[in-house]
Amino acid sequence: MLTIEEELDELEIKINRLKIEYDQYFLGVLKREPYVLRGDVQKTIHRYLSQPPSQARLKFRFNTLCARYQSYRQLWGRTIRQIEAGTYRPHNFRSQLQDKPGEASPSAGAPSPPKTTGAGTRAVDQLYEALSDARQKTGEGMRGLTREKLSEIVRQQTRELRTQHGSGKIRFKVVIEGTSARLRATVVRP
């Protein structure tokens, strides 16, 4: 049985480790978020929130650790939302460095550069190649998705977005979310 002070030491170590693992996840070193470690940290924090330490110095230390964890959680959440939206600057910079003009290969876990439609078959071909590469990396396969079907999907989504949002340029990109590659459309305002 650990004392409260030992458990707080362990909690601090886990929070520091969790920060390192999230940094590695955002850099693309880890393929998945560290859910297990995050669950352990949250479980410990919830236990001490319901029964806080009685000694003032231990209560202060716990509150400090809890505040640090909460600020990290906000940072991680904001970064994940940026990655999902395709606006996370390190990923955009890395994809610009790695991709040559005309190529569409997404880096592991990072969104591919935006692909525009309306430019004809070349844009659909690039989008198809990017989706094929991303699905190969995630182990999904194309499952009967041909260039023609993808072209029809792009046309249909373009029509729907134009009716909902009016004018604007429609961009499609391939993103890897968890273990699956997805096609994401956005409207770029003039």
C-alpha positions in Angstrom: 0.0 0.0 0.0 1.5 3.3 -1.1 1.3 6.4 1.1 -0.3 9.6 -0.3 3.0 11.2 -0.9 4.3 8.2 -2.9 1.1 8.2 -4.9 1.5 11.9 -5.7 5.1 11.2 -6.7 3.8 8.5 -9.0 1.1 10.8 -10.4 3.7 13.4 -11.2 5.8 10.9 -13.1 2.7 9.7 -15.0 1.8 13.2 -16.0 5.3 13.9 -17.2 5.3 10.6 -19.1 1.9 11.5 -20.6 3.2 14.8 -21.8 6.1 13.1 -23.5 3.8 10.5 -25.1 1.4 13.2 -26.5 4.4 15.1 -27.9 5.5 11.9 -29.6 2.0 11.3 -30.9 1.8 14.8 -32.3 5.1 14.4 -34.0 3.9 11.1 -35.6 6.2 8.8 -33.6 3.3 7.1 -31.8 0.4 6.1 -34.0 -2.3 6.3 -31.3 -3.1 8.6 -28.4 -1.9 7.3 -25.0 -5.4 6.5 -23.8 -4.4 3.9 -21.2 -1.9 6.2 -19.4 -4.3 9.1 -19.6 -7.0 6.9 -18.0 -4.7 6.0 -15.1 -3.9 9.7 -14.5 -7.6 10.6 -14.6 -8.5 7.8 -12.3 -6.0 8.9 -9.7 -7.0 12.5 -10.0 -10.7 11.7 -9.6 -10.0 9.6 -6.5 -8.2 12.5 -4.8 -10.8 15.0 -5.9 -13.5 13.0 -4.1 -11.2 12.5 -1.0 -8.5 15.2 -0.9 -5.5 14.8 1.3 -5.9 16.2 4.8 -2.4 17.7 5.1 -2.1 21.2 3.6 1.2 20.6 1.8 -0.1 17.4 0.2 -3.4 19.1 -0.8 -1.3 22.0 -2.3 0.9 19.5 -4.2 -2.2 17.6 -5.5 -3.9 20.9 -6.6 -0.7 21.9 -8.5 -0.5 18.5 -10.3 -4.2 18.7 -11.1 -3.8 22.2 -12.5 -0.8 21.2 -14.6 -2.8 18.2 -16.0 -5.8 20.3 -16.8 -3.7 22.8 -18.7 -2.0 19.9 -20.7 -5.5 18.5 -21.4 -6.6 21.8 -22.9 -3.4 22.0 -25.0 -3.8 18.4 -26.2 -7.5 18.9 -27.1 -6.7 22.1 -29.0 -3.9 20.4 -30.9 -6.1 17.4 -31.8 -8.8 19.7 -33.1 -6.2 21.6 -35.2 -4.9 18.3 -36.6 -8.5 17.2 -37.5 -9.2 20.5 -39.2 -5.9 20.3 -41.1 -4.5 23.6 -39.6 -1.8 22.2 -37.3 1.2 24.1 -38.5 3.9 21.4 -37.8 2.0 18.9 -39.9 1.4 21.4 -42.7 5.0 22.4 -42.7 6.2 18.8 -42.8 3.8 17.9 -45.6 5.0 20.8 -47.6 8.6 19.7 -47.2 7.9 16.0 -48.0 5.5 16.4 -50.9 6.9 17.4 -54.2 4.6 19.4 -56.6 2.0 17.0 -58.1 2.5 14.3 -55.5 -0.1 13.5 -52.9 1.3 11.2 -50.2 0.1 11.8 -46.7 2.6 11.4 -43.9 1.7 9.0 -41.1 -1.2 10.5 -39.1 -1.0 13.9 -40.8 -3.4 15.3 -43.2 -2.4 15.4 -46.8 -2.2 18.8 -48.6 -5.5 20.1 -49.8 -6.8 18.7 -53.2 -9.1 20.9 -55.2 -11.9 19.6 -57.4 -13.2 21.1 -60.6 -9.7 20.9 -62.1 -10.7 17.8 -63.9 -9.4 14.3 -63.7 -5.9 15.3 -62.5 -7.2 16.5 -59.2 -9.3 13.4 -58.7 -6.3 11.2 -59.7 -4.2 12.9 -57.0 -7.0 12.5 -54.5 -7.4 8.9 -55.4 -3.6 8.2 -55.0 -3.5 10.1 -51.6 -6.5 8.1 -50.4 -5.0 4.8 -51.7 -1.7 5.5 -49.9 -3.4 6.5 -46.7 -5.6 3.4 -46.7 -2.6 1.3 -47.4 -0.8 2.7 -44.4 -3.9 2.1 -42.2 -4.3 -1.4 -43.6 -7.8 -0.7 -44.9 -7.5 -1.3 -48.7 -9.7 0.4 -51.3 -12.6 -2.1 -51.0 -14.0 -1.6 -54.5 -13.5 2.2 -54.5 -12.5 3.1 -58.1 -11.5 6.5 -59.5 -14.9 6.8 -61.1 -16.7 6.2 -57.8 -14.4 8.7 -56.1 -15.1 11.2 -58.8 -18.8 10.8 -58.4 -18.5 11.1 -54.6 -16.5 14.3 -55.0 -19.0 15.8 -57.5 -21.9 14.9 -55.2 -20.3 16.4 -52.1 -19.3 19.5 -54.1 -23.0 20.0 -55.1 -24.2 19.5 -51.6 -21.6 22.0 -50.1 -22.4 24.5 -52.8 -26.2 24.4 -52.0 -25.4 24.7 -48.3 -22.7 27.3 -48.4 -23.1 29.1 -51.7 -20.0 30.2 -53.5 -16.5 29.4 -52.5 -13.8 27.0 -53.5 -14.3 23.4 -52.3 -11.2 21.6 -51.2 -10.8 17.9 -50.5 -8.1 16.3 -48.5 -7.2 12.9 -47.1 -6.8 12.7 -43.3 -6.0 9.7 -41.1 -8.2 9.6 -38.1 -7.3 6.8 -35.7 -7.1 3.7 -37.8 -9.0 4.9 -40.9 -8.3 7.2 -43.8 -11.1 9.6 -44.6 -11.9 12.2 -47.3 -12.7 15.6 -45.8 -14.2 18.5 -47.7 -13.9 22.2 -46.7 -15.2 25.4 -48.2 -12.6 28.1 -48.7 -14.2 31.6 -48.8 -12.9 34.0 -51.4 
